[in-house]
């Protein structure tokens, strides 16, 4: 053991001591901003108070307050509290070597999740590829995204938390062996939507250099939609806009419960269009060249929505029910168009040996509407202004539930992180040499992209996205390979209806 690696690292807040792991050091629960309670609730993050002596960064910090969730692994598995603005650092050594930095933003619908989950252990990345990994917690739900401007509760506090964590990285990561001039932000689901938002946010400019979006482009709600969510939350707590300031004194647990009631009304809390923090939809800002200096890697999983749809028992759909459900997903489609689309998807799926019952077709359509087509569109928009743009499709099917999940939402994450040994991942991901190979390929590609802006490795050449050919890296245990416009017949049929 090298005793030098156990020396405390100096940060802007004070010195921290990490934990020596297998081939790397881990620092847990480092505060990057002050506890956002009292007068600071619903307001931008403020600097953390400095501490004296050495802070033992040996235990995970708090995740943001949240409710339980029916999908296993969706909600935080560990401690929760409003004092959640903390991060974790995984490094080969705090030696000033200026390694590439990967900055992870967890998903969970902007209401759930935690950066401390074993699934997001940055140790395999750090030890295998000589990089530094940072994982963060940030404010969620109403506590992070409530917008009542007249009460001083500005929108997008959860996104501003992410900006504050990136500023902490700029000020401190060199002491941990990272390079502040080479920071790659990456995230999945709401974390991926956060990455899209950061590409579009003026306060985030200059704080990162590359971006990876896994299963999510995201939207920014107009202020009037955010106002409906705010009014519903106030009503659930017996308050009015005139009494909104009283929300600072309501226990966090009550706010989270009220938030859950609001969500049952079909309302949500998440990114909001705001002149100062997020002036437009991320897609429009990217299309206008707002992220032209940033290399982008983006993709989705073939059967994204099967994870959500499998959370509760489903009744079989007859053909009329399928047509109605497809039209609900595609309001522009008339009955004839919906029927033609269904036939295209059914023929395509059967030809590929994939499940093609009515529920499978609906899942495929919803997955394309919510994830795959927006990913292709963002890649096309970014490629127009940035040559280092790359697209992937993940098609390895989970063995869980007798294969019913397919290549569902969240399945790629343990492959990317190299955390196949995390709890329950053997059942979710599968086991064996092909699973291990796929994880090694993806882990290495993400590290290569963070290092150079190009995800190609010695074992896997990955060409840049071509909007005409729709060049795509297909990741699968059978064979990872480059393919032009995979599932192109389905894409061509659905795009005009979006």
C-alpha positions in Angstrom: 0.0 0.0 0.0 1.3 3.5 -0.9 0.8 5.6 2.2 1.0 8.7 0.0 -2.3 8.0 -1.5 -4.0 8.3 1.9 -2.9 11.9 2.4 -5.8 14.4 2.7 -6.7 16.3 -0.5 -7.1 20.1 -0.2 -10.3 21.5 -1.7 -11.8 25.0 -1.6 -13.9 23.9 1.4 -11.2 22.2 3.4 -9.2 19.0 3.3 -10.8 15.6 2.7 -9.6 12.0 3.3 -10.7 9.2 1.0 -11.0 5.5 1.2 -8.4 3.3 -0.5 -10.1 0.8 -2.8 -8.9 -1.8 -5.3 -6.7 0.3 -7.5 -8.2 3.7 -6.8 -9.3 6.1 -4.1 -12.9 7.0 -3.4 -14.1 10.2 -1.7 -17.8 10.1 -0.7 -20.3 12.8 0.3 -18.2 15.9 -0.3 -20.4 19.0 -0.1 -20.3 21.2 -3.2 -22.9 23.7 -1.9 -24.6 24.6 1.3 -27.6 22.8 2.7 -30.6 24.3 0.8 -33.0 24.7 3.7 -34.8 27.6 5.5 -34.4 30.8 3.5 -32.3 28.8 0.9 -35.1 26.4 0.0 -36.2 26.9 -3.6 -33.2 29.3 -4.2 -30.0 28.9 -6.1 -27.2 26.9 -4.4 -24.8 28.8 -2.2 -21.2 27.9 -1.4 -20.7 25.3 1.3 -19.3 26.5 4.6 -15.6 25.6 4.9 -14.5 23.2 7.6 -11.4 22.9 9.7 -9.1 19.9 10.0 -9.7 16.9 7.8 -13.1 15.7 6.7 -13.4 11.9 6.5 -15.1 11.4 3.1 -15.6 7.7 3.9 -19.4 7.4 3.8 -22.0 8.3 1.2 -23.9 11.6 1.7 -27.6 12.2 1.5 -29.8 11.8 -1.6 -32.6 14.3 -2.2 -35.9 13.5 -0.4 -38.1 11.2 -2.5 -40.9 8.7 -2.2 -40.6 4.9 -2.7 -41.1 3.7 -6.3 -42.7 0.5 -7.7 -39.7 0.0 -10.1 -36.8 -1.6 -8.3 -33.7 0.6 -8.3 -35.6 3.7 -9.3 -35.7 5.3 -5.9 -32.6 6.0 -3.7 -31.5 2.9 -1.8 -29.7 4.8 1.0 -30.1 7.9 3.2 -32.1 11.0 2.1 -32.3 14.5 3.4 -32.5 18.1 2.1 -28.8 18.4 2.9 -28.2 16.6 -0.4 -25.8 18.8 -2.4 -22.8 16.5 -2.3 -20.7 14.5 -4.7 -18.4 11.5 -4.9 -15.0 11.3 -6.5 -13.2 8.2 -7.8 -9.6 8.6 -8.9 -6.5 6.4 -9.5 -4.5 8.9 -7.5 -4.7 12.6 -6.3 -1.4 13.3 -8.0 -2.1 16.2 -10.4 -1.9 14.0 -13.5 -4.8 15.8 -15.2 -6.8 12.8 -16.3 -10.1 13.0 -18.2 -13.0 13.6 -15.9 -16.4 11.9 -16.3 -19.2 13.7 -14.5 -22.3 11.5 -13.9 -25.9 12.8 -13.4 -28.3 10.2 -12.2 -31.8 9.6 -13.6 -35.1 9.0 -12.0 -37.6 11.3 -13.7 -36.3 14.4 -11.8 -38.1 13.0 -8.7 -36.0 9.9 -7.7 -32.6 8.4 -7.7 -29.2 9.0 -6.1 -25.6 9.4 -7.3 -24.3 7.0 -4.6 -25.9 3.9 -5.9 -23.5 0.9 -6.4 -24.5 0.8 -10.0 -22.7 4.2 -10.5 -19.5 3.1 -8.7 -16.8 5.0 -10.6 -14.1 2.6 -9.5 -14.0 0.3 -12.6 -13.8 3.4 -14.9 -11.0 4.9 -12.8 -8.9 1.7 -12.5 -9.3 0.4 -16.0 -9.0 3.6 -18.0 -7.0 6.0 -15.8 -9.8 8.6 -15.6 -11.5 10.4 -12.7 -15.2 9.9 -12.2 -17.5 12.3 -10.3 -21.1 11.3 -9.3 -23.5 13.8 -7.8 -26.7 14.3 -5.9 -29.0 17.3 -6.7 -32.4 18.6 -5.6 -35.4 16.7 -7.1 -39.1 17.1 -7.6 -40.8 20.2 -6.1 -37.8 20.9 -3.9 -35.6 21.2 -7.0 -38.0 22.4 -9.7 -40.9 24.3 -8.2 -41.3 27.7 -9.9 -43.2 30.5 -8.2 -41.2 33.6 -9.3 -43.3 36.2 -7.4 -42.3 34.4 -4.1 -38.7 34.3 -5.1 -38.8 30.6 -6.0 -37.1 30.6 -9.4 -37.2 27.6 -11.7 -34.5 25.0 -12.4 -32.8 24.9 -9.0 -32.0 21.2 -9.5 -30.2 22.1 -12.8 -28.4 25.0 -11.0 -27.2 22.4 -8.4 -25.6 20.5 -11.3 -24.0 23.8 -12.5 -22.7 24.4 -8.9 -21.2 20.8 -8.9 -19.5 21.5 -12.2 -18.0 24.7 -10.8 -16.7 22.7 -7.9 -15.1 20.3 -10.4 -13.5 23.3 -12.1 -12.1 24.6 -8.9 -11.0 21.3 -7.3 -10.7 18.3 -9.6 -7.0 18.9 -10.4 -6.1 18.1 -6.8 -7.8 14.7 -7.3 -5.8 14.0 -10.4 -8.4 15.2 -12.9 -8.2 17.7 -15.7 -10.6 20.7 -15.4 -10.0 21.4 -19.1 -11.4 17.9 -20.1 -14.7 17.3 -18.4 -17.4 15.0 -20.0 -20.9 15.2 -18.6 -23.0 12.1 -19.0 -26.3 10.9 -17.7 -29.2 8.5 -18.2 -33.0 9.2 -18.5 -33.6 12.4 -16.5 -29.8 12.6 -16.1 -29.6 12.5 -19.9 -32.3 15.2 -20.1 -30.1 17.2 -17.7 -27.2 16.8 -20.0 -29.3 18.2 -22.8 -30.4 21.1 -20.6 -26.8 21.8 -19.6 -25.9 22.0 -23.3 -28.5 24.8 -23.6 -27.9 26.6 -20.3 -26.0 29.9 -20.3 -24.8 29.4 -16.7 -23.2 26.1 -17.7 -21.1 27.5 -20.6 -17.4 26.6 -20.3 -17.8 24.2 -17.4 -17.6 21.0 -19.6 -16.2 19.9 -22.9 -18.0 16.8 -24.1 -21.4 15.3 -23.4 -23.0 11.8 -23.4 -26.8 11.4 -23.5 -28.2 7.9 -22.6 -31.9 7.5 -23.2 -33.2 11.0 -23.0 -33.3 14.4 -24.8 -35.7 16.0 -22.5 -38.0 19.0 -22.7 -38.4 22.3 -20.9 -41.9 23.1 -19.9 -43.3 26.6 -20.6 -43.9 28.8 -17.6 -47.7 28.4 -17.7 -47.3 24.6 -17.4 -45.0 25.0 -14.4 -47.5 27.3 -12.9 -50.2 24.6 -13.0 -47.9 22.2 -11.1 -47.1 24.9 -8.5 -50.7 25.7 -8.0 -51.6 22.1 -7.6 -48.8 21.6 -5.0 -49.9 24.7 -3.0 -53.5 23.4 -3.0 -52.4 20.0 -1.8 -50.7 21.7 1.1 -53.6 24.0 1.9 -51.8 27.1 0.7 -52.3 29.8 -1.9 -49.8 31.8 -4.0 -50.1 34.7 -1.5 -48.9 32.3 1.2 -46.3 30.6 -0.9 -43.5 31.8 1.3 -44.8 29.5 4.0 -43.5 26.6 1.9 -40.1 27.3 3.4 -41.4 26.0 6.8 -43.3 22.9 5.6 -41.4 19.7 6.4 -39.7 18.2 3.3 -41.5 15.0 3.7 -44.9 16.7 3.4 -43.8 18.5 0.3 -42.6 15.2 -1.3 -46.0 13.6 -0.4 -47.9 16.5 -1.9 -45.7 16.3 -5.0 -46.7 12.7 -5.4 -50.4 13.7 -5.3 -49.7 16.3 -7.9 -48.1 13.8 -10.2 -51.2 11.6 -10.0 -53.0 14.5 -11.6 -50.7 14.2 -14.6 -48.6 17.2 -13.7 -44.8 17.1 -13.2 -41.8 19.0 -11.8 -38.8 19.3 -14.1 -36.9 21.8 -16.3 -38.7 25.0 -17.2 -38.1 27.6 -19.9 -36.6 30.6 -18.2 -34.7 33.5 -19.8 -31.8 33.4 -17.3 -31.3 29.7 -16.8 -32.8 27.8 -19.8 -34.1 30.1 -22.5 -35.6 27.6 -24.9 -36.1 23.9 -25.6 -32.7 22.2 -25.5 -33.3 20.7 -29.0 -33.9 24.1 -30.5 -30.8 25.6 -28.9 -28.7 22.7 -30.2 -30.2 23.0 -33.6 -29.3 26.7 -33.6 -25.7 25.8 -32.8 -25.7 26.6 -29.1 -23.5 23.6 -28.3 -21.3 23.7 -31.4 -18.1 23.5 -29.3 -19.1 20.2 -27.6 -18.5 16.7 -28.9 -21.7 14.7 -28.3 -22.4 10.9 -28.0 -26.1 10.0 -27.8 -28.2 6.9 -28.0 -31.1 4.8 -26.8 -32.2 1.3 -26.0 -34.3 -0.7 -28.4 -37.2 -1.4 -26.0 -37.0 1.5 -23.6 -40.6 1.6 -22.3 -40.9 -2.0 -21.5 -39.3 -1.2 -18.1 -42.1 1.2 -17.2 -44.9 -0.9 -18.8 -43.9 -4.0 -17.0 -44.2 -2.4 -13.6 -47.9 -3.4 -13.4 -50.0 -6.2 -15.0 -51.1 -5.5 -18.5 -54.2 -6.7 -20.3 -53.8 -8.0 -23.9 -54.7 -5.5 -26.7 -56.9 -6.4 -29.6 -56.3 -4.7 -32.9 -58.8 -1.9 -32.3 -57.2 -1.2 -28.9 -53.7 -1.1 -30.5 -54.8 1.4 -33.1 -56.3 3.6 -30.4 -53.2 3.4 -28.3 -50.9 4.2 -31.2 -53.1 7.2 -32.1 -52.8 8.4 -28.5 -49.0 8.2 -28.8 -49.2 9.9 -32.2 -51.9 12.6 -32.1 -51.2 13.6 -35.7 -52.0 10.1 -37.0 -55.4 9.3 -38.4 -56.8 5.7 -38.2 -55.4 4.7 -41.6 -52.0 6.0 -40.8 -51.9 4.2 -37.5 -52.9 0.9 -39.1 -50.2 1.3 -41.7 -47.6 2.1 -39.1 -48.6 -0.9 -37.0 -48.2 -3.2 -40.1 -44.8 -1.7 -40.8 -43.6 -2.3 -37.2 -45.1 -5.8 -37.1 -43.5 -6.9 -40.4 -40.2 -5.4 -39.3 -40.2 -7.1 -35.9 -41.2 -10.5 -37.2 -38.5 -10.3 -39.9 -35.9 -9.7 -37.2 -37.2 -12.5 -34.9 -38.4 -10.0 -32.3 -41.7 -10.2 -30.3 -44.5 -8.7 -32.4 -47.7 -9.1 -30.4 -49.9 -6.0 -30.0 -48.3 -4.9 -26.7 -44.8 -5.3 -28.2 -45.8 -3.1 -31.2 -47.1 -0.5 -28.8 -43.9 -0.6 -26.8 -41.8 -0.2 -29.9 -43.8 2.8 -31.1 -43.7 4.5 -27.6 -40.0 3.8 -27.3 -39.3 5.5 -30.7 -41.6 8.4 -29.9 -40.0 9.1 -26.5 -36.4 8.1 -27.0 -35.0 6.8 -30.3 -36.3 9.4 -32.8 -35.5 12.4 -30.5 -31.9 11.0 -30.1 -31.5 10.7 -33.9 -32.8 14.2 -34.3 -30.5 15.7 -31.7 -27.6 13.8 -33.4 -28.6 15.3 -36.7 -28.8 18.8 -35.3 -25.5 18.6 -33.6 -23.7 17.0 -36.5 -24.5 20.1 -38.6 -22.3 22.2 -36.3 -20.0 19.7 -34.6 -18.2 16.8 -36.5 -17.5 14.8 -33.4 -21.1 13.5 -33.0 -21.8 9.8 -32.5 -25.0 7.7 -32.2 -25.7 4.3 -30.7 -28.5 1.8 -30.2 -28.4 -0.7 -27.4 -30.1 -4.0 -28.3 -29.0 -6.6 -25.7 -32.1 -8.1 -24.1 -32.4 -8.6 -20.4 -33.0 -12.2 -19.3 -35.1 -10.9 -16.4 -38.8 -11.8 -16.4 -38.2 -14.5 -19.0 -37.1 -11.9 -21.5 -40.2 -9.7 -21.2 -38.1 -6.5 -20.6 -36.2 -6.8 -23.8 -33.5 -4.1 -24.3 -35.3 -1.9 -21.8 -34.6 1.5 -20.2 -31.7 1.6 -17.8 -30.2 -1.7 -19.0 -27.1 -0.2 -20.6 -25.9 1.5 -17.4 -24.1 -1.4 -15.7 -22.5 -2.1 -19.0 -21.3 1.5 -19.3 -20.0 1.7 -15.8 -18.6 -1.9 -15.7 -20.7 -2.6 -12.6 -22.2 -5.9 -13.6 -21.4 -7.2 -10.1 -23.6 -4.6 -8.4 -26.6 -6.0 -6.6 -29.3 -7.6 -8.8 -27.4 -6.8 -12.0 -26.7 -10.5 -12.7 -30.5 -11.1 -13.1 -31.0 -7.8 -15.0 -28.1 -8.0 -17.4 -27.3 -11.6 -17.6 -23.9 -13.3 -17.1 -21.2 -14.9 -19.1 -18.3 -14.0 -21.5 -20.5 -12.2 -24.0 -22.0 -10.0 -21.3 -18.5 -9.2 -19.9 -17.3 -8.4 -23.4 -20.1 -6.0 -24.1 -19.5 -4.2 -20.9 -15.8 -3.9 -21.6 -16.5 -2.5 -25.1 -18.9 0.1 -23.8 -16.8 1.1 -20.8 -13.8 1.5 -23.0 -15.7 3.5 -25.7 -17.1 5.9 -23.1 -13.6 6.4 -21.6 -12.1 6.9 -25.1 -14.7 9.6 -25.9 -14.0 11.3 -22.6 -10.3 11.3 -23.4 -10.4 12.4 -27.1 -13.9 13.2 -28.2 -13.9 10.0 -30.3 -15.3 6.7 -28.9 -13.3 4.4 -31.2 -11.0 1.9 -29.5 -8.5 -0.6 -30.6 -11.2 -3.3 -30.6 -14.2 -1.2 -31.9 -14.0 1.4 -34.6 -16.9 3.9 -34.3 -17.4 6.3 -37.2 -19.0 9.7 -36.6 -22.7 10.1 -37.3 -23.7 10.8 -40.9 -27.2 12.3 -41.0 -27.8 10.8 -44.5 -26.8 7.3 -43.6 -27.7 7.6 -39.9 -24.5 5.8 -38.9 -25.1 3.9 -35.7 -23.1 1.8 -33.4 -25.3 -1.2 -32.4 -24.3 -2.6 -29.0 -25.2 -6.2 -28.4 -23.9 -9.4 -26.8 -24.3 -11.2 -30.2 -22.0 -8.6 -31.9 -21.3 -4.9 -31.5 -21.2 -3.4 -35.0 -21.8 -0.3 -37.1 -25.0 -0.2 -39.0 -26.6 2.4 -41.2 -30.1 3.3 -40.1 -31.0 0.3 -38.0 -34.8 -0.3 -37.9 -34.9 2.3 -40.7 -38.2 1.1 -42.1 -39.8 1.8 -38.7 -38.1 5.2 -38.4 -39.1 6.3 -41.8 -42.7 5.3 -41.1 -43.0 7.1 -37.8 -41.1 10.3 -38.3 -43.7 12.0 -40.5 -46.3 11.4 -37.7 -44.3 13.0 -34.9 
